[in-house]
Each structure stands twice: as C-alpha cells, then as structure tokens.
Amino acid sequence: MPRSILLMLCLAVPVAALAEPRPRLGSVSAVRIANYNSPSVLLEGRDQVRAIVDELNQLRRKSWTRSDAKIACYSTVVLMSGKKRAGEFRVTPDLVVERPVEKGQGTHHLAIGAADIPELSRRLAEILPAKDCS
C-alpha cells in the first residue's frame, strides 16, 4: 500500500506543475503596448493602467500552463513599475503568454477568448496595426 501511495504522489507532482494560478500583479505605474512589429504606445493614466492590470489579474486567477508556447503575430504588453519592468505578456486573440521578467523564471501561457481582455483589445485596436503578419 505505501508503494502505491508514493507512486501516486510522484505522478501528481508533474501534473500540478503544468497548471497553476499566477500571483497577483501589483504596483504598476505604466503599460507599454504594441502590435507585432509596430511602434509601442505608453499608457500612464491611472484609470488606463488599472483597467489593463485588472484584466490581467483576472486572467492570473485561472490555471496557467508552465511551458513556452510558440506564437506569431502577437501584441506585446509590458508592465512598468517606475522605470523597472514588472511584467511582460505576448497576446494573440486566443492565447496569452507571460514572459519571465528575471532570469531563471519560467514562461506560462493561458488560452483566452475575446471577452477575457476587452479593454486591452480595445487599446490594441486603437494603435498602429501589426506589420508583416499574414
């Protein structure tokens, strides 16, 4: 009996490592957004920043998969705390990938729908469109 319990625990650990909620984002003072291969735009207004950070925090409550998802023609969202980078995301209409801010951290991704990021989607639609995307 103890051997079977040990085996079950060993199998459960890798599965738990695959899906995990992300910690809450805090102290973000600005958000830099850009569509693929286009110049970025800096959003610094408290309400603008809070709306985007709130959407990302809603997503972070879900179970993310720890792995590197290869995507093309993505939008980039960089969260800033003063002059320091506090987070980086790559976003497509159906996937969000969180890139590590510091060395040694892993990459995580989550499947999304259009309703998950309405404010961010609206902001991305207002700036220059993606270049060189087919």
LOPAKOL-11681 format. One record per residue: residue in one letter; x, y, z of N, C-alpha, C in turn. Coordinates in steps of 0.2 Angstrom, whole numbers. Layout:
REM residues N
@res: A, nc1: X, nc2: Y, nc3: Z, cac1: X, cac2: Y, cac3: Z, cc1: X, cc2: Y, cc3: Z
...
***
This chain:
REM residues 134
@res: M, nc1: 4, nc2: -6, nc3: 0, cac1: 0, cac2: 0, cac3: 0, cc1: 4, cc2: 6, cc3: 0
@res: P, nc1: 9, nc2: 7, nc3: 4, cac1: 13, cac2: 13, cac3: 4, cc1: 17, cc2: 14, cc3: -3
@res: R, nc1: 19, nc2: 9, nc3: -6, cac1: 22, cac2: 10, cac3: -13, cc1: 17, cc2: 13, cc3: -18
@res: S, nc1: 11, nc2: 11, nc3: -18, cac1: 6, cac2: 14, cac3: -22, cc1: 4, cc2: 21, cc3: -21
@res: I, nc1: 4, nc2: 23, nc3: -14, cac1: 3, cac2: 30, cac3: -12, cc1: 9, cc2: 34, cc3: -15
@res: L, nc1: 15, nc2: 32, nc3: -14, cac1: 21, cac2: 35, cac3: -16, cc1: 21, cc2: 36, cc3: -24
@res: L, nc1: 19, nc2: 31, nc3: -27, cac1: 19, cac2: 31, cac3: -35, cc1: 13, cc2: 37, cc3: -37
@res: M, nc1: 8, nc2: 37, nc3: -33, cac1: 3, cac2: 42, cac3: -35, cc1: 5, cc2: 49, cc3: -34
@res: L, nc1: 9, nc2: 50, nc3: -28, cac1: 12, cac2: 56, cac3: -27, cc1: 17, cc2: 58, cc3: -32
@res: C, nc1: 21, nc2: 54, nc3: -34, cac1: 26, cac2: 55, cac3: -39, cc1: 22, cc2: 57, cc3: -46
@res: L, nc1: 17, nc2: 54, nc3: -48, cac1: 13, cac2: 56, cac3: -54, cc1: 9, cc2: 62, cc3: -53
@res: A, nc1: 7, nc2: 64, nc3: -47, cac1: 3, cac2: 70, cac3: -46, cc1: 8, cc2: 76, cc3: -47
@res: V, nc1: 14, nc2: 76, nc3: -45, cac1: 18, cac2: 82, cac3: -45, cc1: 19, cc2: 85, cc3: -52
@res: P, nc1: 21, nc2: 81, nc3: -57, cac1: 22, cac2: 84, cac3: -63, cc1: 15, cc2: 87, cc3: -66
@res: V, nc1: 9, nc2: 84, nc3: -65, cac1: 3, cac2: 87, cac3: -67, cc1: 2, cc2: 94, cc3: -63
@res: A, nc1: 3, nc2: 94, nc3: -57, cac1: 2, cac2: 100, cac3: -53, cc1: 7, cc2: 106, cc3: -56
@res: A, nc1: 13, nc2: 104, nc3: -58, cac1: 17, cac2: 109, cac3: -61, cc1: 15, cc2: 112, cc3: -68
@res: L, nc1: 11, nc2: 108, nc3: -71, cac1: 9, cac2: 111, cac3: -78, cc1: 3, cc2: 116, cc3: -77
@res: A, nc1: -1, nc2: 116, nc3: -72, cac1: -6, cac2: 121, cac3: -72, cc1: -6, cc2: 124, cc3: -65
@res: E, nc1: -5, nc2: 131, nc3: -65, cac1: -5, cac2: 134, cac3: -59, cc1: -7, cc2: 141, cc3: -59
@res: P, nc1: -11, nc2: 144, nc3: -54, cac1: -13, cac2: 151, cac3: -55, cc1: -7, cc2: 156, cc3: -54
@res: R, nc1: -7, nc2: 161, nc3: -57, cac1: -1, cac2: 166, cac3: -56, cc1: -2, cc2: 171, cc3: -51
@res: P, nc1: 3, nc2: 173, nc3: -47, cac1: 2, cac2: 178, cac3: -42, cc1: 0, cc2: 185, cc3: -45
@res: R, nc1: -4, nc2: 188, nc3: -41, cac1: -7, cac2: 195, cac3: -42, cc1: -1, cc2: 200, cc3: -44
@res: L, nc1: -3, nc2: 204, nc3: -49, cac1: 1, cac2: 210, cac3: -51, cc1: 0, cc2: 216, cc3: -47
@res: G, nc1: 5, nc2: 219, nc3: -45, cac1: 4, cac2: 225, cac3: -41, cc1: 9, cc2: 230, cc3: -42
@res: S, nc1: 8, nc2: 236, nc3: -40, cac1: 12, cac2: 242, cac3: -41, cc1: 14, cc2: 243, cc3: -48
@res: V, nc1: 10, nc2: 244, nc3: -53, cac1: 11, cac2: 245, cac3: -60, cc1: 9, cc2: 252, cc3: -61
@res: S, nc1: 14, nc2: 256, nc3: -63, cac1: 13, cac2: 263, cac3: -65, cc1: 12, cc2: 265, cc3: -72
@res: A, nc1: 14, nc2: 261, nc3: -76, cac1: 13, cac2: 262, cac3: -84, cc1: 12, cc2: 255, cc3: -87
@res: V, nc1: 9, nc2: 256, nc3: -93, cac1: 9, cac2: 250, cac3: -98, cc1: 11, cc2: 252, cc3: -105
@res: R, nc1: 16, nc2: 248, nc3: -107, cac1: 18, cac2: 249, cac3: -114, cc1: 15, cc2: 244, cc3: -119
@res: I, nc1: 11, nc2: 246, nc3: -124, cac1: 8, cac2: 241, cac3: -128, cc1: 10, cc2: 242, cc3: -135
@res: A, nc1: 11, nc2: 236, nc3: -139, cac1: 12, cac2: 237, cac3: -146, cc1: 10, cc2: 231, cc3: -150
@res: N, nc1: 7, nc2: 232, nc3: -156, cac1: 6, cac2: 226, cac3: -160, cc1: 12, cc2: 224, cc3: -164
@res: Y, nc1: 12, nc2: 218, nc3: -166, cac1: 18, cac2: 215, cac3: -169, cc1: 21, cc2: 219, cc3: -174
@res: N, nc1: 28, nc2: 220, nc3: -173, cac1: 32, cac2: 224, cac3: -177, cc1: 30, cc2: 231, cc3: -179
@res: S, nc1: 27, nc2: 234, nc3: -174, cac1: 24, cac2: 241, cac3: -174, cc1: 27, cc2: 245, cc3: -168
@res: P, nc1: 27, nc2: 251, nc3: -169, cac1: 30, cac2: 255, cac3: -163, cc1: 25, cc2: 255, cc3: -157
@res: S, nc1: 28, nc2: 255, nc3: -151, cac1: 24, cac2: 255, cac3: -145, cc1: 21, cc2: 261, cc3: -143
@res: V, nc1: 16, nc2: 261, nc3: -138, cac1: 12, cac2: 266, cac3: -135, cc1: 13, cc2: 266, cc3: -128
@res: L, nc1: 14, nc2: 271, nc3: -124, cac1: 15, cac2: 271, cac3: -117, cc1: 8, cc2: 274, cc3: -114
@res: L, nc1: 5, nc2: 270, nc3: -110, cac1: -1, cac2: 272, cac3: -106, cc1: 1, cc2: 273, cc3: -99
@res: E, nc1: 0, nc2: 279, nc3: -97, cac1: 2, cac2: 281, cac3: -90, cc1: -4, cc2: 283, cc3: -85
@res: G, nc1: -10, nc2: 285, nc3: -88, cac1: -16, cac2: 287, cac3: -84, cc1: -18, cc2: 281, cc3: -79
@res: R, nc1: -19, nc2: 283, nc3: -73, cac1: -21, cac2: 279, cac3: -68, cc1: -27, cc2: 274, cc3: -70
@res: D, nc1: -32, nc2: 277, nc3: -73, cac1: -38, cac2: 273, cac3: -75, cc1: -36, cc2: 268, cc3: -81
@res: Q, nc1: -32, nc2: 270, nc3: -85, cac1: -30, cac2: 266, cac3: -91, cc1: -26, cc2: 260, cc3: -89
@res: V, nc1: -21, nc2: 262, nc3: -84, cac1: -17, cac2: 257, cac3: -82, cc1: -20, cc2: 252, cc3: -77
@res: R, nc1: -25, nc2: 254, nc3: -73, cac1: -28, cac2: 250, cac3: -68, cc1: -33, cc2: 245, cc3: -72
@res: A, nc1: -36, nc2: 247, nc3: -78, cac1: -41, cac2: 243, cac3: -82, cc1: -37, cc2: 237, cc3: -85
@res: I, nc1: -31, nc2: 239, nc3: -87, cac1: -27, cac2: 233, cac3: -91, cc1: -25, cc2: 228, cc3: -85
@res: V, nc1: -22, nc2: 231, nc3: -80, cac1: -19, cac2: 227, cac3: -75, cc1: -25, cc2: 223, cc3: -71
@res: D, nc1: -31, nc2: 225, nc3: -71, cac1: -36, cac2: 222, cac3: -68, cc1: -38, cc2: 216, cc3: -72
@res: E, nc1: -38, nc2: 217, nc3: -79, cac1: -40, cac2: 211, cac3: -84, cc1: -34, cc2: 206, cc3: -83
@res: L, nc1: -28, nc2: 208, nc3: -83, cac1: -23, cac2: 203, cac3: -82, cc1: -23, cc2: 199, cc3: -75
@res: N, nc1: -25, nc2: 203, nc3: -70, cac1: -26, cac2: 199, cac3: -64, cc1: -31, cc2: 195, cc3: -64
@res: Q, nc1: -37, nc2: 196, nc3: -67, cac1: -42, cac2: 191, cac3: -68, cc1: -40, cc2: 185, cc3: -72
@res: L, nc1: -36, nc2: 186, nc3: -77, cac1: -33, cac2: 180, cac3: -80, cc1: -28, cc2: 176, cc3: -76
@res: R, nc1: -25, nc2: 180, nc3: -72, cac1: -20, cac2: 176, cac3: -67, cc1: -23, cc2: 172, cc3: -62
@res: R, nc1: -29, nc2: 173, nc3: -61, cac1: -33, cac2: 169, cac3: -56, cc1: -34, cc2: 162, cc3: -59
@res: K, nc1: -34, nc2: 161, nc3: -65, cac1: -35, cac2: 155, cac3: -69, cc1: -29, cc2: 150, cc3: -68
@res: S, nc1: -30, nc2: 144, nc3: -70, cac1: -24, cac2: 139, cac3: -70, cc1: -20, cc2: 140, cc3: -77
@res: W, nc1: -14, nc2: 143, nc3: -76, cac1: -9, cac2: 144, cac3: -82, cc1: -5, cc2: 137, cc3: -83
@res: T, nc1: -3, nc2: 136, nc3: -89, cac1: 2, cac2: 131, cac3: -91, cc1: 9, cc2: 133, cc3: -91
@res: R, nc1: 13, nc2: 130, nc3: -87, cac1: 20, cac2: 132, cac3: -87, cc1: 24, cc2: 128, cc3: -93
@res: S, nc1: 25, nc2: 132, nc3: -98, cac1: 29, cac2: 130, cac3: -104, cc1: 29, cc2: 136, cc3: -109
@res: D, nc1: 33, nc2: 135, nc3: -114, cac1: 34, cac2: 140, cac3: -118, cc1: 30, cc2: 139, cc3: -124
@res: A, nc1: 25, nc2: 143, nc3: -126, cac1: 20, cac2: 142, cac3: -131, cc1: 23, cc2: 147, cc3: -137
@res: K, nc1: 24, nc2: 144, nc3: -143, cac1: 27, cac2: 147, cac3: -149, cc1: 21, cc2: 151, cc3: -152
@res: I, nc1: 21, nc2: 157, nc3: -153, cac1: 16, cac2: 161, cac3: -156, cc1: 19, cc2: 166, cc3: -161
@res: A, nc1: 15, nc2: 168, nc3: -166, cac1: 17, cac2: 173, cac3: -171, cc1: 12, cc2: 178, cc3: -171
@res: C, nc1: 14, nc2: 184, nc3: -174, cac1: 10, cac2: 190, cac3: -174, cc1: 6, cc2: 192, cc3: -168
@res: Y, nc1: 10, nc2: 192, nc3: -163, cac1: 7, cac2: 194, cac3: -156, cc1: 8, cc2: 201, cc3: -155
@res: S, nc1: 4, nc2: 203, nc3: -150, cac1: 4, cac2: 210, cac3: -147, cc1: 8, cc2: 209, cc3: -141
@res: T, nc1: 12, nc2: 215, nc3: -139, cac1: 16, cac2: 215, cac3: -133, cc1: 14, cc2: 219, cc3: -128
@res: V, nc1: 13, nc2: 217, nc3: -122, cac1: 11, cac2: 221, cac3: -116, cc1: 17, cc2: 221, cc3: -111
@res: V, nc1: 19, nc2: 227, nc3: -109, cac1: 25, cac2: 227, cac3: -104, cc1: 22, cc2: 232, cc3: -99
@res: L, nc1: 22, nc2: 229, nc3: -93, cac1: 20, cac2: 232, cac3: -87, cc1: 26, cc2: 236, cc3: -83
@res: M, nc1: 26, nc2: 242, nc3: -82, cac1: 31, cac2: 245, cac3: -79, cc1: 30, cc2: 248, cc3: -72
@res: S, nc1: 34, nc2: 247, nc3: -67, cac1: 34, cac2: 250, cac3: -60, cc1: 40, cc2: 255, cc3: -60
@res: G, nc1: 38, nc2: 261, nc3: -61, cac1: 43, cac2: 267, cac3: -62, cc1: 47, cc2: 265, cc3: -68
@res: K, nc1: 53, nc2: 265, nc3: -68, cac1: 57, cac2: 263, cac3: -74, cc1: 59, cc2: 256, cc3: -75
@res: K, nc1: 56, nc2: 252, nc3: -70, cac1: 58, cac2: 245, cac3: -70, cc1: 52, cc2: 241, cc3: -73
@res: R, nc1: 54, nc2: 235, nc3: -77, cac1: 49, cac2: 231, cac3: -80, cc1: 46, cc2: 227, cc3: -74
@res: A, nc1: 39, nc2: 226, nc3: -74, cac1: 36, cac2: 222, cac3: -69, cc1: 33, cc2: 216, cc3: -71
@res: G, nc1: 32, nc2: 216, nc3: -78, cac1: 29, cac2: 210, cac3: -81, cc1: 29, cc2: 211, cc3: -89
@res: E, nc1: 29, nc2: 206, nc3: -92, cac1: 28, cac2: 206, cac3: -100, cc1: 24, cc2: 200, cc3: -102
@res: F, nc1: 19, nc2: 202, nc3: -107, cac1: 15, cac2: 197, cac3: -110, cc1: 15, cc2: 198, cc3: -117
@res: R, nc1: 14, nc2: 192, nc3: -120, cac1: 13, cac2: 192, cac3: -128, cc1: 5, cc2: 189, cc3: -128
@res: V, nc1: 2, nc2: 193, nc3: -133, cac1: -6, cac2: 192, cac3: -133, cc1: -8, cc2: 191, cc3: -140
@res: T, nc1: -11, nc2: 185, nc3: -141, cac1: -15, cac2: 184, cac3: -148, cc1: -22, cc2: 184, cc3: -146
@res: P, nc1: -27, nc2: 183, nc3: -151, cac1: -34, cac2: 183, cac3: -150, cc1: -36, cc2: 177, cc3: -145
@res: D, nc1: -32, nc2: 172, nc3: -146, cac1: -34, cac2: 165, cac3: -142, cc1: -29, cc2: 163, cc3: -137
@res: L, nc1: -23, nc2: 167, nc3: -136, cac1: -18, cac2: 165, cac3: -131, cc1: -14, cc2: 171, cc3: -128
@res: V, nc1: -13, nc2: 170, nc3: -122, cac1: -8, cac2: 175, cac3: -118, cc1: -2, cc2: 171, cc3: -115
@res: V, nc1: 3, nc2: 174, nc3: -116, cac1: 10, cac2: 171, cac3: -114, cc1: 13, cc2: 176, cc3: -109
@res: E, nc1: 15, nc2: 174, nc3: -103, cac1: 18, cac2: 178, cac3: -99, cc1: 26, cc2: 176, cc3: -99
@res: R, nc1: 30, nc2: 181, nc3: -101, cac1: 37, cac2: 180, cac3: -102, cc1: 40, cc2: 182, cc3: -95
@res: P, nc1: 46, nc2: 178, nc3: -94, cac1: 49, cac2: 180, cac3: -87, cc1: 52, cc2: 187, cc3: -87
@res: V, nc1: 52, nc2: 190, nc3: -81, cac1: 55, cac2: 197, cac3: -81, cc1: 62, cc2: 196, cc3: -79
@res: E, nc1: 63, nc2: 191, nc3: -74, cac1: 70, cac2: 190, cac3: -72, cc1: 73, cc2: 183, cc3: -74
@res: K, nc1: 79, nc2: 182, nc3: -75, cac1: 82, cac2: 176, cac3: -77, cc1: 80, cc2: 170, cc3: -72
@res: G, nc1: 79, nc2: 164, nc3: -75, cac1: 78, cac2: 159, cac3: -70, cc1: 70, cc2: 158, cc3: -69
@res: Q, nc1: 66, nc2: 162, nc3: -71, cac1: 59, cac2: 161, cac3: -71, cc1: 56, cc2: 158, cc3: -77
@res: G, nc1: 51, nc2: 154, nc3: -76, cac1: 48, cac2: 150, cac3: -82, cc1: 43, cc2: 155, cc3: -86
@res: T, nc1: 41, nc2: 152, nc3: -92, cac1: 36, cac2: 155, cac3: -96, cc1: 30, cc2: 151, cc3: -95
@res: H, nc1: 24, nc2: 155, nc3: -95, cac1: 17, cac2: 152, cac3: -94, cc1: 13, cc2: 155, cc3: -99
@res: H, nc1: 8, nc2: 151, nc3: -101, cac1: 3, cac2: 153, cac3: -105, cc1: -4, cc2: 151, cc3: -103
@res: L, nc1: -9, nc2: 154, nc3: -106, cac1: -16, cac2: 153, cac3: -105, cc1: -20, cc2: 154, cc3: -111
@res: A, nc1: -25, nc2: 149, nc3: -113, cac1: -30, cac2: 150, cac3: -118, cc1: -35, cc2: 156, cc3: -116
@res: I, nc1: -36, nc2: 160, nc3: -120, cac1: -41, cac2: 166, cac3: -119, cc1: -46, cc2: 166, cc3: -124
@res: G, nc1: -51, nc2: 170, nc3: -123, cac1: -56, cac2: 172, cac3: -128, cc1: -57, cc2: 180, cc3: -128
@res: A, nc1: -60, nc2: 182, nc3: -133, cac1: -61, cac2: 190, cac3: -134, cc1: -64, cc2: 193, cc3: -128
@res: A, nc1: -68, nc2: 190, nc3: -124, cac1: -71, cac2: 193, cac3: -118, cc1: -67, cc2: 193, cc3: -112
@res: D, nc1: -61, nc2: 190, nc3: -113, cac1: -56, cac2: 190, cac3: -107, cc1: -52, cc2: 196, cc3: -106
@res: I, nc1: -51, nc2: 200, nc3: -112, cac1: -47, cac2: 206, cac3: -112, cc1: -50, cc2: 212, cc3: -116
@res: P, nc1: -56, nc2: 214, nc3: -114, cac1: -60, cac2: 219, cac3: -118, cc1: -56, cc2: 226, cc3: -119
@res: E, nc1: -54, nc2: 228, nc3: -113, cac1: -50, cac2: 234, cac3: -113, cc1: -43, cc2: 234, cc3: -116
@res: L, nc1: -40, nc2: 229, nc3: -115, cac1: -33, cac2: 228, cac3: -119, cc1: -34, cc2: 227, cc3: -126
@res: S, nc1: -39, nc2: 223, nc3: -128, cac1: -41, cac2: 223, cac3: -135, cc1: -43, cc2: 229, cc3: -138
@res: R, nc1: -47, nc2: 233, nc3: -135, cac1: -49, cac2: 240, cac3: -137, cc1: -43, cc2: 244, cc3: -138
@res: R, nc1: -38, nc2: 244, nc3: -133, cac1: -32, cac2: 249, cac3: -134, cc1: -28, cc2: 246, cc3: -140
@res: L, nc1: -27, nc2: 240, nc3: -140, cac1: -23, cac2: 237, cac3: -146, cc1: -26, cc2: 239, cc3: -153
@res: A, nc1: -32, nc2: 239, nc3: -153, cac1: -36, cac2: 241, cac3: -159, cc1: -35, cc2: 248, cc3: -161
@res: E, nc1: -33, nc2: 252, nc3: -156, cac1: -33, cac2: 260, cac3: -157, cc1: -26, cc2: 262, cc3: -160
@res: I, nc1: -21, nc2: 257, nc3: -159, cac1: -14, cac2: 259, cac3: -161, cc1: -12, cc2: 256, cc3: -168
@res: L, nc1: -6, nc2: 258, nc3: -170, cac1: -4, cac2: 255, cac3: -177, cc1: -5, cc2: 248, cc3: -177
@res: P, nc1: -8, nc2: 245, nc3: -183, cac1: -9, cac2: 238, cac3: -184, cc1: -2, cc2: 234, cc3: -184
@res: A, nc1: -3, nc2: 228, nc3: -183, cac1: 3, cac2: 223, cac3: -184, cc1: 6, cc2: 224, cc3: -191
@res: K, nc1: 12, nc2: 223, nc3: -192, cac1: 16, cac2: 224, cac3: -198, cc1: 18, cc2: 217, cc3: -200
@res: D, nc1: 19, nc2: 215, nc3: -206, cac1: 21, cac2: 209, cac3: -209, cc1: 18, cc2: 202, cc3: -206
@res: C, nc1: 12, nc2: 203, nc3: -204, cac1: 8, cac2: 197, cac3: -202, cc1: 3, cc2: 195, cc3: -208
@res: S, nc1: 4, nc2: 188, nc3: -209, cac1: -1, cac2: 185, cac3: -214, cc1: -6, cc2: 181, cc3: -211
***
